[in-house]
Amino acid sequence: MILLKKNIKYIFSIYMACIFYMYARVPNGNWDSHRGLGNIILDNLDHLFVFFILGALANLTSERHLFFNSYVKISIIISLLIEFIHYILPYRGFEIVDFVFNIIGCLLGILSFYYLRKFYGKVIN
């Protein structure tokens, strides 16, 4: 746990770089093969899950039990920036629903780990 605690900022940075790569690369055609199922929540669970982890890692970078540290602000900005990059890239598409699920996932990760650390601080820290 101590090794993880010392390297959490590096893990956050690597994860953020992976998100940029994953969401900015040219899709191979099968990227959105699960889309069109008719359920908006199932279609966007990947955004929710990926940005939940980003928000959780952002919250864990803080030594204290702060709700908004610089990494939390960065993770929210990243979740906004990803969809705006999709708007600019010709091979990606901007979708407001993806944008909303990015923000919801990020905020859920931040809030859940904030309250877990607040109530179970000795176990998680």
C-alpha positions as CSV (number, residue, x, y, z in Angstrom):
1,M,0.0,0.0,0.0
2,I,2.9,2.4,0.7
3,L,4.3,1.7,-2.7
4,L,1.0,2.6,-4.3
5,K,0.6,5.7,-2.1
6,K,4.1,7.0,-3.2
7,N,3.4,6.4,-6.9
8,I,-0.3,7.4,-7.1
9,K,0.6,10.7,-8.9
10,Y,2.6,8.7,-11.6
11,I,-0.3,6.3,-11.9
12,F,-2.7,9.2,-12.3
13,S,-0.5,10.8,-15.1
14,I,-0.1,7.5,-16.9
15,Y,-3.8,6.8,-16.7
16,M,-4.6,10.3,-18.0
17,A,-2.2,9.7,-21.0
18,C,-3.9,6.4,-21.7
19,I,-7.3,8.1,-21.8
20,F,-6.0,10.7,-24.2
21,Y,-4.6,8.0,-26.4
22,M,-7.7,5.8,-26.2
23,Y,-10.1,8.6,-27.0
24,A,-8.1,10.4,-29.7
25,R,-6.9,7.5,-31.8
26,V,-8.5,6.5,-35.1
27,P,-11.1,3.9,-34.4
28,N,-10.7,0.6,-36.3
29,G,-14.3,0.3,-37.2
30,N,-15.4,-2.0,-34.4
31,W,-15.0,0.7,-31.7
32,D,-18.7,1.5,-31.4
33,S,-20.0,-1.9,-32.4
34,H,-22.0,-2.1,-29.1
35,R,-23.8,1.2,-30.0
36,G,-27.4,1.1,-31.2
37,L,-28.7,-1.2,-28.6
38,G,-31.3,1.4,-27.7
39,N,-30.3,1.9,-24.1
40,I,-28.5,5.1,-23.5
41,I,-27.0,3.9,-20.2
42,L,-25.5,0.7,-21.6
43,D,-24.1,2.6,-24.6
44,N,-22.1,4.9,-22.3
45,L,-21.0,2.7,-19.5
46,D,-17.5,2.7,-20.9
47,H,-17.3,6.5,-20.4
48,L,-18.7,6.3,-16.9
49,F,-16.3,3.6,-15.9
50,V,-13.2,5.1,-17.4
51,F,-13.8,8.5,-15.9
52,F,-14.9,7.0,-12.5
53,I,-11.4,5.6,-12.3
54,L,-9.9,9.0,-13.3
55,G,-11.9,10.8,-10.6
56,A,-11.0,8.2,-8.0
57,L,-7.3,8.4,-8.8
58,A,-7.5,12.2,-8.7
59,N,-9.0,12.1,-5.2
60,L,-6.4,9.6,-4.0
61,T,-3.5,11.9,-5.0
62,S,-4.3,14.2,-2.1
63,E,-2.6,13.6,1.2
64,R,-5.4,15.3,3.1
65,H,-9.2,14.8,2.8
66,L,-9.7,17.6,0.4
67,F,-12.7,17.5,-2.0
68,F,-11.1,19.8,-4.6
69,N,-7.4,19.5,-5.0
70,S,-5.5,20.3,-8.2
71,Y,-5.7,16.8,-9.5
72,V,-9.5,16.8,-9.1
73,K,-9.7,20.0,-11.1
74,I,-7.4,18.5,-13.7
75,S,-9.6,15.4,-14.0
76,I,-12.8,17.4,-14.5
77,I,-11.0,19.6,-17.1
78,I,-9.8,16.4,-18.9
79,S,-13.3,14.9,-18.9
80,L,-14.5,18.1,-20.6
81,L,-11.6,18.3,-22.9
82,I,-12.0,14.8,-24.3
83,E,-15.3,15.5,-25.9
84,F,-14.2,18.8,-27.3
85,I,-11.3,17.0,-28.9
86,H,-13.8,14.7,-30.5
87,Y,-15.5,17.8,-31.9
88,I,-12.3,18.9,-33.6
89,L,-11.1,15.5,-34.9
90,P,-12.7,14.6,-38.2
91,Y,-12.7,10.9,-37.5
92,R,-14.4,11.2,-34.1
93,G,-17.8,12.5,-33.2
94,F,-18.9,14.9,-30.5
95,E,-21.9,13.5,-28.5
96,I,-23.4,15.5,-25.6
97,V,-24.4,12.2,-23.9
98,D,-20.8,11.1,-23.8
99,F,-19.9,14.5,-22.4
100,V,-22.5,14.1,-19.6
101,F,-21.3,10.5,-18.8
102,N,-17.7,11.7,-18.7
103,I,-18.6,14.3,-16.1
104,I,-20.9,12.0,-14.1
105,G,-18.3,9.3,-14.0
106,C,-15.5,11.7,-12.9
107,L,-17.7,13.2,-10.2
108,L,-18.9,9.8,-8.9
109,G,-15.3,8.7,-8.6
110,I,-14.3,11.9,-6.8
111,L,-17.3,11.8,-4.4
112,S,-17.2,8.1,-3.6
113,F,-13.5,8.2,-2.7
114,Y,-13.9,11.5,-0.8
115,Y,-16.6,9.9,1.4
116,L,-14.8,6.6,1.7
117,R,-11.7,8.4,2.9
118,K,-13.7,10.6,5.2
119,F,-15.5,7.7,6.9
120,Y,-12.9,5.0,6.5
121,G,-9.8,7.1,6.4
122,K,-7.4,4.7,8.3
123,V,-8.3,1.8,6.0
124,I,-7.9,3.6,2.7
125,N,-5.1,6.0,3.6
